[in-house]
Amino acid sequence: MSLLIFLLLEDTAYSWVRMLIALFASLSIGLFTGIALARSKVLNRLLTPLIDILQTLPILAFFPFAIYLFVFYLPGSIGVNAAVIFLIITSMLWNMIFGVYQAVISLPEEYIELARISGLGLYQRLKKIFIPAALPRLSEQMSLSWAIGLFYLVTSEIFSVGTKDYTVKHGIGVEFVRAASTGSATLYIYSIAIFILFVIATRLLFFENFDRFAHRFYIKDYKKRKIERFTFNSPKKMPKLSVNLNRKARKAIMYGVYAAVAIFLIYVVYKITLIINFSILNEILQYETYSLLSLAASFLRIWGAFVAILAVSIPVSVYVIFLSEKTKRYMLIFQVVASIPATILLPAIAYIVYGDSEFLAFIIYFLSGLWYVIFSIVATTKYLPPSIMEVKRVFHLNGAVAWKKIYLKAVAPGVITGAVTGIAAEWNASIVAEYFSAGSNKVITSVNVGIGKALNLALANNNLLLMGILLTNMVAMIVLINYFVWRRLYNRVNAVYS
């Protein structure tokens, strides 16, 4: 038994080294990318749409790139470990970019003006203004990014392409899959116990200390400016037309542009149909039909889970923020629990629900999006004016009145921001929720139809055409919903207390 514990400690240590490398790589990239996007309008316009799309892509979207770049071109275990670290980075990075961007864009303009008058160069501005301003928000996002990376640890350490499995020699993800494939309850329980100990130790020894260090730089007299995600760029910051046009004329021009783009796309499709073989076109149409059906099935699962997430996260967040005197203690517990990924609990959950793949998918979707909404609400309410609670006390607002007049309005911006990131996380989790196998040998769960299952099978069969169609449809749908639904809702609720 002592030998088993030692081996599990060794495997978990290997996984933690990969996680830490990925974390610090994401931190470095996220810090400077977020600052650049906040300070450069050109980079913001060029890279924002790309980053907005990349955050929605499931980790499977990066598998072919990781395999060809690392596994096929670097020798042995070096390539596999590099691929694993790269895949974990793709799950961690975007949150940090968003956090840094939010922190820098909310800096009072007089800070920037003072730096300009003082003649501070780029290095001095980074050292004395931008990096210190970004550290508190970066600390918050690092904690969440770590939890996201742990969610994909198992998927990253063991992945299959066709009939070939790529597996690191040492890793806690390897042990979890081995326990699931062999049915070893002892190995599984000890693996979870050691994993949780590492999670708690990392939280207390690293993240708590880093958070205290980062918040030394918190600037308390920041202006109460609107803090915006990339997805929700305020219309006031959009480039203005050089000609003074009225609203109807601008709409007519935009509709004309849309029509021109649509005509061009139709022409391109027509030309492609003339060039390619009819059998290939027929295959593409079949894939498109299959893709849309899969997308619709996953859409219903994800939004069903999201309704349950809202039903839980809003009352829990309101209690922790406004009604409890133990907010810090609750948040520490939440952070630890959020760091325990649903992927390592999946075999146990699958056993409990007796092979009900739909209910299992619901649980994974629920757990994958829940913490995004809760942490987003908590982060947003930090910037509320203290006078709000003073109004509650002076006018003795309680019960339903307090919920209607204060609590729901206060958490609304956080709910919208958390909805975007939480639902994106649910789409990412589809690759685990809808189809999960222990290597290529044992399937633990599999729904009838869904985008996550379709992506898994497309990658396993090396069908990159189908995978491309699936990803294109999924990204298009998410971007359209973000733009036409969440952006408008966010702009409507963001100014409640401004």
CORHUVEN-V26269 format. One record per residue. RES is the residue in one letter. OMEGA is omega as a letter, one per 30 degrees, with the letter a starting at -180 (* if undefined). NEAR is the number of other ideal C-beta (glycine too) atoms within 12 Angstrom. Layout:
BEGIN
res=RES omega=OMEGA near=NEAR
res=RES omega=OMEGA near=NEAR
END
This chain:
BEGIN
res=M omega=l near=11
res=S omega=l near=9
res=L omega=l near=10
res=L omega=l near=22
res=I omega=l near=20
res=F omega=a near=14
res=L omega=l near=24
res=L omega=l near=36
res=L omega=l near=25
res=E omega=a near=22
res=D omega=l near=35
res=T omega=l near=37
res=A omega=l near=23
res=Y omega=l near=29
res=S omega=a near=43
res=W omega=l near=34
res=V omega=l near=24
res=R omega=a near=39
res=M omega=a near=43
res=L omega=l near=26
res=I omega=l near=23
res=A omega=a near=39
res=L omega=a near=38
res=F omega=l near=27
res=A omega=l near=26
res=S omega=l near=39
res=L omega=a near=35
res=S omega=a near=23
res=I omega=a near=28
res=G omega=a near=40
res=L omega=a near=35
res=F omega=l near=28
res=T omega=l near=34
res=G omega=l near=44
res=I omega=a near=37
res=A omega=a near=28
res=L omega=a near=40
res=A omega=a near=38
res=R omega=a near=28
res=S omega=l near=20
res=K omega=a near=17
res=V omega=l near=12
res=L omega=l near=22
res=N omega=a near=29
res=R omega=a near=18
res=L omega=a near=13
res=L omega=a near=23
res=T omega=l near=35
res=P omega=l near=21
res=L omega=a near=21
res=I omega=l near=34
res=D omega=l near=34
res=I omega=a near=27
res=L omega=a near=31
res=Q omega=a near=39
res=T omega=a near=38
res=L omega=l near=38
res=P omega=a near=44
res=I omega=l near=46
res=L omega=a near=43
res=A omega=a near=34
res=F omega=a near=34
res=F omega=a near=38
res=P omega=l near=30
res=F omega=a near=25
res=A omega=a near=33
res=I omega=a near=30
res=Y omega=a near=18
res=L omega=a near=17
res=F omega=a near=29
res=V omega=a near=30
res=F omega=a near=19
res=Y omega=l near=16
res=L omega=a near=21
res=P omega=l near=12
res=G omega=a near=16
res=S omega=l near=21
res=I omega=a near=16
res=G omega=a near=22
res=V omega=l near=34
res=N omega=l near=31
res=A omega=l near=30
res=A omega=l near=39
res=V omega=a near=46
res=I omega=l near=38
res=F omega=a near=35
res=L omega=l near=47
res=I omega=l near=44
res=I omega=a near=39
res=T omega=l near=36
res=S omega=a near=46
res=M omega=a near=44
res=L omega=a near=39
res=W omega=l near=42
res=N omega=a near=49
res=M omega=l near=44
res=I omega=a near=43
res=F omega=a near=44
res=G omega=l near=45
res=V omega=l near=46
res=Y omega=a near=43
res=Q omega=a near=39
res=A omega=a near=41
res=V omega=a near=43
res=I omega=a near=38
res=S omega=l near=31
res=L omega=l near=33
res=P omega=a near=20
res=E omega=a near=16
res=E omega=l near=15
res=Y omega=a near=24
res=I omega=a near=23
res=E omega=l near=14
res=L omega=l near=17
res=A omega=a near=25
res=R omega=l near=17
res=I omega=a near=10
res=S omega=l near=14
res=G omega=l near=10
res=L omega=l near=19
res=G omega=a near=13
res=L omega=a near=19
res=Y omega=a near=12
res=Q omega=l near=17
res=R omega=l near=26
res=L omega=a near=24
res=K omega=a near=18
res=K omega=a near=21
res=I omega=a near=33
res=F omega=a near=36
res=I omega=l near=29
res=P omega=l near=29
res=A omega=a near=38
res=A omega=a near=42
res=L omega=a near=35
res=P omega=a near=33
res=R omega=l near=44
res=L omega=l near=45
res=S omega=l near=36
res=E omega=a near=34
res=Q omega=l near=42
res=M omega=l near=43
res=S omega=l near=40
res=L omega=l near=40
res=S omega=l near=45
res=W omega=l near=41
res=A omega=l near=40
res=I omega=l near=46
res=G omega=l near=49
res=L omega=l near=47
res=F omega=a near=43
res=Y omega=a near=43
res=L omega=a near=49
res=V omega=a near=45
res=T omega=a near=50
res=S omega=a near=46
res=E omega=l near=44
res=I omega=l near=39
res=F omega=a near=43
res=S omega=l near=30
res=V omega=a near=31
res=G omega=a near=19
res=T omega=a near=12
res=K omega=l near=18
res=D omega=l near=24
res=Y omega=a near=35
res=T omega=l near=31
res=V omega=a near=35
res=K omega=a near=22
res=H omega=l near=26
res=G omega=a near=39
res=I omega=l near=44
res=G omega=l near=43
res=V omega=a near=37
res=E omega=l near=43
res=F omega=l near=42
res=V omega=l near=39
res=R omega=l near=32
res=A omega=a near=33
res=A omega=a near=36
res=S omega=a near=25
res=T omega=a near=18
res=G omega=a near=16
res=S omega=a near=20
res=A omega=a near=15
res=T omega=l near=18
res=L omega=a near=28
res=Y omega=a near=31
res=I omega=l near=23
res=Y omega=l near=29
res=S omega=l near=38
res=I omega=a near=30
res=A omega=a near=23
res=I omega=l near=30
res=F omega=a near=38
res=I omega=l near=25
res=L omega=l near=25
res=F omega=l near=35
res=V omega=a near=34
res=I omega=a near=22
res=A omega=l near=20
res=T omega=l near=32
res=R omega=a near=30
res=L omega=a near=19
res=L omega=a near=15
res=F omega=a near=26
res=F omega=l near=33
res=E omega=l near=23
res=N omega=l near=15
res=F omega=l near=27
res=D omega=l near=28
res=R omega=l near=16
res=F omega=a near=18
res=A omega=a near=29
res=H omega=l near=21
res=R omega=a near=15
res=F omega=a near=25
res=Y omega=a near=23
res=I omega=a near=24
res=K omega=a near=15
res=D omega=l near=11
res=Y omega=l near=25
res=K omega=l near=18
res=K omega=l near=19
res=R omega=l near=21
res=K omega=l near=28
res=I omega=a near=34
res=E omega=l near=33
res=R omega=l near=43
res=F omega=a near=43
res=T omega=a near=38
res=F omega=l near=35
res=N omega=a near=28
res=S omega=l near=22
res=P omega=l near=17
res=K omega=a near=12
res=K omega=l near=19
res=M omega=a near=17
res=P omega=a near=12
res=K omega=l near=11
res=L omega=a near=13
res=S omega=l near=6
res=V omega=a near=9
res=N omega=a near=9
res=L omega=l near=14
res=N omega=a near=11
res=R omega=a near=11
res=K omega=l near=10
res=A omega=l near=14
res=R omega=l near=18
res=K omega=a near=13
res=A omega=l near=14
res=I omega=a near=17
res=M omega=l near=17
res=Y omega=l near=14
res=G omega=l near=14
res=V omega=l near=14
res=Y omega=l near=14
res=A omega=l near=14
res=A omega=l near=14
res=V omega=l near=14
res=A omega=l near=14
res=I omega=l near=14
res=F omega=l near=14
res=L omega=l near=14
res=I omega=l near=14
res=Y omega=l near=14
res=V omega=l near=14
res=V omega=l near=18
res=Y omega=l near=14
res=K omega=l near=12
res=I omega=a near=16
res=T omega=l near=17
res=L omega=a near=12
res=I omega=a near=12
res=I omega=l near=17
res=N omega=a near=12
res=F omega=a near=13
res=S omega=l near=10
res=I omega=l near=15
res=L omega=l near=19
res=N omega=l near=14
res=E omega=l near=18
res=I omega=l near=23
res=L omega=l near=18
res=Q omega=l near=18
res=Y omega=a near=27
res=E omega=l near=24
res=T omega=l near=20
res=Y omega=a near=29
res=S omega=a near=35
res=L omega=l near=24
res=L omega=l near=22
res=S omega=a near=37
res=L omega=l near=35
res=A omega=l near=21
res=A omega=l near=28
res=S omega=l near=44
res=F omega=a near=28
res=L omega=l near=23
res=R omega=a near=40
res=I omega=a near=40
res=W omega=l near=26
res=G omega=l near=25
res=A omega=a near=38
res=F omega=l near=36
res=V omega=l near=23
res=A omega=l near=24
res=I omega=l near=37
res=L omega=a near=31
res=A omega=a near=17
res=V omega=a near=23
res=S omega=a near=36
res=I omega=l near=31
res=P omega=l near=23
res=V omega=a near=30
res=S omega=l near=39
res=V omega=l near=29
res=Y omega=a near=23
res=V omega=a near=28
res=I omega=a near=34
res=F omega=a near=30
res=L omega=a near=21
res=S omega=l near=18
res=E omega=a near=11
res=K omega=a near=14
res=T omega=a near=21
res=K omega=l near=16
res=R omega=l near=13
res=Y omega=a near=22
res=M omega=l near=31
res=L omega=l near=21
res=I omega=l near=21
res=F omega=a near=32
res=Q omega=l near=33
res=V omega=a near=28
res=V omega=a near=25
res=A omega=l near=35
res=S omega=l near=38
res=I omega=a near=31
res=P omega=l near=40
res=A omega=a near=43
res=T omega=a near=44
res=I omega=l near=40
res=L omega=a near=33
res=L omega=l near=41
res=P omega=l near=39
res=A omega=l near=23
res=I omega=l near=30
res=A omega=l near=32
res=Y omega=a near=19
res=I omega=a near=14
res=V omega=l near=21
res=Y omega=l near=11
res=G omega=l near=17
res=D omega=a near=17
res=S omega=a near=30
res=E omega=l near=25
res=F omega=l near=23
res=L omega=l near=36
res=A omega=l near=43
res=F omega=a near=34
res=I omega=a near=33
res=I omega=l near=44
res=Y omega=a near=41
res=F omega=a near=34
res=L omega=a near=37
res=S omega=a near=45
res=G omega=a near=44
res=L omega=a near=39
res=W omega=l near=44
res=Y omega=a near=46
res=V omega=a near=46
res=I omega=a near=42
res=F omega=l near=41
res=S omega=l near=42
res=I omega=a near=43
res=V omega=a near=40
res=A omega=a near=37
res=T omega=a near=36
res=T omega=l near=34
res=K omega=a near=28
res=Y omega=l near=31
res=L omega=l near=30
res=P omega=l near=16
res=P omega=a near=15
res=S omega=a near=14
res=I omega=l near=25
res=M omega=l near=21
res=E omega=l near=13
res=V omega=l near=20
res=K omega=a near=24
res=R omega=a near=15
res=V omega=a near=10
res=F omega=l near=15
res=H omega=l near=11
res=L omega=l near=21
res=N omega=l near=16
res=G omega=a near=13
res=A omega=a near=11
res=V omega=l near=15
res=A omega=l near=23
res=W omega=a near=21
res=K omega=a near=15
res=K omega=a near=20
res=I omega=a near=32
res=Y omega=a near=34
res=L omega=l near=24
res=K omega=a near=29
res=A omega=a near=33
res=V omega=a near=38
res=A omega=l near=33
res=P omega=l near=38
res=G omega=l near=40
res=V omega=a near=41
res=I omega=l near=34
res=T omega=l near=43
res=G omega=l near=38
res=A omega=a near=42
res=V omega=a near=40
res=T omega=a near=47
res=G omega=l near=42
res=I omega=l near=43
res=A omega=l near=43
res=A omega=l near=49
res=E omega=l near=50
res=W omega=l near=48
res=N omega=a near=50
res=A omega=a near=48
res=S omega=a near=47
res=I omega=l near=50
res=V omega=a near=48
res=A omega=a near=48
res=E omega=l near=43
res=Y omega=l near=37
res=F omega=a near=41
res=S omega=l near=31
res=A omega=a near=33
res=G omega=l near=29
res=S omega=a near=23
res=N omega=a near=17
res=K omega=l near=22
res=V omega=a near=25
res=I omega=l near=36
res=T omega=a near=39
res=S omega=l near=26
res=V omega=a near=35
res=N omega=a near=17
res=V omega=a near=28
res=G omega=a near=44
res=I omega=l near=49
res=G omega=l near=44
res=K omega=a near=37
res=A omega=l near=42
res=L omega=l near=45
res=N omega=a near=39
res=L omega=l near=31
res=A omega=l near=33
res=L omega=a near=39
res=A omega=a near=29
res=N omega=a near=18
res=N omega=a near=19
res=N omega=a near=24
res=L omega=l near=24
res=L omega=l near=24
res=L omega=a near=29
res=M omega=l near=35
res=G omega=l near=24
res=I omega=l near=29
res=L omega=a near=41
res=L omega=l near=39
res=T omega=l near=26
res=N omega=a near=31
res=M omega=a near=40
res=V omega=l near=30
res=A omega=a near=21
res=M omega=a near=30
res=I omega=a near=38
res=V omega=l near=30
res=L omega=l near=18
res=I omega=l near=28
res=N omega=a near=34
res=Y omega=a near=23
res=F omega=a near=14
res=V omega=a near=22
res=W omega=a near=34
res=R omega=a near=29
res=R omega=l near=18
res=L omega=a near=22
res=Y omega=a near=36
res=N omega=a near=28
res=R omega=a near=18
res=V omega=a near=26
res=N omega=a near=31
res=A omega=a near=18
res=V omega=a near=27
res=Y omega=a near=24
res=S omega=* near=17
END
